[in-house]
Each structure stands twice: as C-alpha cells, then as structure tokens.
C-alpha cells in the first residue's frame, strides 16, 4: 500500500525524531527530539520529507541508500 500524508494522519504513524545524514549530528537532539542517521531507519519507518521542490531529489537519493518508506510533503 502506498504511504500518503492522509494515510499517515489516519493511522497516526509518526516517529518523533529528526533525520540527518551528518554522522556528527546522529545521537544528538534538535528541538528536544532525537536526531537519527537515515541508515538507522528500518523498512517499517516512515520518513516525511517536507522540502517542497527539493523533496523529490531527496526521496530519490534516499530510496537508493536507505530503507525507510518516504513521503514527499
């Protein structure tokens, strides 16, 4: 089943963290939420990409490198 923003809202699928490819930021916190490296995400994790026009390029890159399910917002 494709993951859409509406699906996420209906299912309340939300992991409260930030993701950053910079290894120095993994394990820190940002606005009180943990920061994870995307390599630590699993195929069960859903990552929201709220980056407007650049979300597609980020999604394509992350699809090649990481396992999370990705949603452009």
Protein Blocks (a to p, Z undefined) as FASTA:
>chain_A
ZZdfklmmmnopacdddddfblklgopaeehiacddfklpcfkbccdddehjmlmmmmmm
mmmmmmbdcddZZ
